[in-house]
Amino acid sequence: MSILAGEHANEKYIGKYGVPATSHYSYSEAKGEDYDAILVPGGWAPDKIRRFPEVLSLIKHMEENKKPIGQICHAGWVLISAKVLEGKKVTSTPGIKDDMENAGAEWYDEPVIVDGHLVSSRRPPDLPDYLRELIKVIESK
């Protein structure tokens, strides 16, 4: 079962392409021990999401417990703010390559990079490769 967390529970959020999604829980209600994996969305949302300490704690919990973490596009900003990228192999939208490298990551311009439990991707056209690898990592846990 997938769960969507947002700043507030039961709130409708509209993506940059107009697709609505309603949160099940607020960030403060989402606890890492309750989940097997996390997918951090891309687009411009990560710039706002990373401002919530609860989100950063959730990412740190997932990292410390080696639970699958998916990131695509600008989602790397959240992992940068959580300070979990040191020594990791990643990809992202090329626009945040410098940010990823400055956070200690080794950046590659590839459709998908798998580094243990961390699965990263560049942009929507890479979704088939990204989701295939993310599913493999989740199934292996």
N, C-alpha and C positions, 0 to 999 in steps of 0.2 A: 504494500500500500504506500502511495506517495502522500506526503504532507507538505503543504506550502506554509511557510512562516512569513510574517510581515511585521511591520511596526505595530500593527494592531490586529487582533483576531477578528475573523469574519468581516474583513474589509476588502472591497473590490479594488484591484490594481489594474491599470491598463498599460500594456507593453508598448514599446515604441511603434509597433505595427498595428496598434489598436486592438490587440487580443486581450480580453479580460481574464483575470484570474482572481479567485477569492481565497484569502488566507484562512487556514484552519486554526492557526495559533499565532500568538505574538512572539516576537523574538525572546522575550523574557520567559515564556512558557516552554520554549524548545530546549530540551536537555539532551546532551550528547549521548548519554547512556541509554536513551530511548530509541536511538536510530542506528541502523547498520551502515548507512552511507549518507553523503550529502552532495548535492549538486548546486554549485554557486552559479547563478545566472550571469549572462554577459550583458552586452549593451551598456547603457549609462547607469543602470541601477547599482552596480558595485560601488560607484563613487559615493552613493548615499548609504548603502548597506554597511560599508566598512566603518561608518561613524557610530555604530551601536556596539558598546562593549560586550553585550550578550552574544552578538554574532561572532566577535573575535574569540570569545571564550569557547563557543561551540566549535569553531574551526580548530582551535588549539586542542580541544578534547579529542576531536576526530584524528588529528595528527598524532598526538601522544599515544592513542590507542590503535594506530595504524588502520583505521577504518577508511574505506574508499572515499576520496574527495574528487569530485569532478569540477573542472573549471573551464570556461570557454570565453573567448573574446577578452573583455575587460575584467572578467572575474578575478584575474590575478591580483587586482588591487586589494581585494578582500584578504587574500593570503599574504600579501605584502604587509598589510596593516596588522595581521595576526602574527607576523614575524615567524612564519613557518617555511620559508623558501630557501633558506641557507643550504647550499650544496645540492639542491634539487635540480633535475633536468625537466625543463618545461617548454611550452610554447604558449602563445597568446596572440592577440591582434598585434601586428608589428608596432602599432602606436605606443604600446607600453613596454616594448622590449627593454629600453634603458631602465625603466622602473624595476622590471623583473631582475635584470642583471645587477642593479644597485642593491637589491635585496639579497644578493648572494646566489641567485639561481643561474644555471647554465641554460641559455635560451637557444632554441632551434626553430628554424622556419620550416616546419613540417605540419601536415594536417592533424596529427595527434602524437602526443608523447606520453608514454606510460613509464613512470618511475615508482615502482612498488605499488603503493595504494593511491598514488596521485596520478590522475588522468587529465591532461590538458589539451586544449584545441584552440585553433585560431579564430574561426568565424563560421557563420551558418553553412556555407557550402561544404565544410568539413564534417558536418553532423553525421553522415553515414559512418565514416571511419571512427569518429569520436564515440558515438553511442555504442558501436560494436565493441570497442575496447573497454569502455566503461562498464558495460554489461558483463564482460569477461571478468573484470576485476571484482565486481560485486559478487558474481557467482562463485568466485574462488575463495571468498571469505566465509 
